[in-house]
Amino acid sequence: MEQRLWMILQLFGGAALFLYSMDTLTDALQQAAGDTLRQALARLTAHPLAGVLTGAAVTAVVQSSSAVTVLVLGLVGAGLLTLQRAVPVVFGANIGTTVTAQLLAFRLEDARYLLLVAGLLLWFAGRGRLHAAGQALFAFGLLFEGIAVMAEAMEPLAAGPVFRQWMAQVRHRPGLGLLAGLGMTLVVQSSSATIAVLQQAAARPGPDGGCLLGLAGAIPVLLGDNIGTTVTAVLASVGQSRDAKRLAAAHALFNLSGAAVCWLLLPQFTALVRLVSPHGPESAVLARQIANAHTLFNLGCTVLWLPLTPCMVRIVCILLPEKHAPELKRTP
């Protein structure tokens, strides 16, 4: 009992370390960039494709689609960015956030100590933006340390019969996997963290010699993660302007529609992910397959919705119409 409690604490401690490093990395990079991020988002969004590329690039650097989405919400709320220009940036932010899963699939955690030492030296020796860059590098190494702690905690946990039984249910019941991914992201408020856990858990050996969850079982969890990550933008839009609320609705519609299509075409989507991923033993390539599924999902949604950006804007304007002040009755 005491050993199990320690494993659970270690797992949540690793998740806390991951989330803290993500938050610190975002803050440090924003400090290093100064107002460049805001200026870039306001300037490089004249064309929808430019907006997508800008959103993807900024999110790949900042390592948080939620931070970029909240930043764009603020620009829209302040009237510095129109809804028509902001929607493609959010599309791009969804693509940019897949970089985290791709980096984790390359197993860069082996280099985490080098990143920590280099970041710490730069953090203390540097000044101004160099100081912030060192802090960001240190946080980046800390991110992989959190992953390593979670992986270590899951070793004995994954061998337990309760965990194996639950994973077996998720594997054969996609709806349960979708709810699991949605629930985890709602609690943690970071799809990157839950996808990192998924990459670690899905590749664990199962009783039949294969992976405990496998790609077919992991994709529904991934879809739930992508739905759950829209809640951050919805919460951030509370108290904002009407267009900011519409942008949050567009973000939710983007992920919900993509999840619905992938759910309906789950076997075909799974086959496509296997086709574009490295071949080999499932335990060796599953983390890469999950990362590729995450990237394909967001790329596919962007390819589908980018030409329909005006349609998306009209839909969210219909869902959230302008509030008109009630007319005062004239007294005779």
Secondary structure, 3 states (H helix, E strand, C coil): CHHHHHHHHHHHHHHHHHHHHHHHHHHHHHHHHCCHHHHHHHHCCCCHHHHHHHHHHHHHHHCCHHHHHHHHHHHHHCCCCCHHHHHHHHHHHHHHCHHHHHHHHCCHHHHHHHHHHHHHHHHHHCCCHHHHHHHHHHHHHHHHHHHHHHHHHHHHHHCCHHHHHHHHHHHHCHHHHHHHHHHHHHHHCCHHHHHHHHHHHHCCECCCCCECCHHHHHHHHHHHHHHHCHHHHHHHCCCCCHHHHHHHHHHHHHHHHHHHHHHHCHHHHHHHHHHHCCCCCHHHHHHHHHHHHHHHHHHHHHHHHHHHHHHHHHHHHHHCCCCCCCCCCCCC
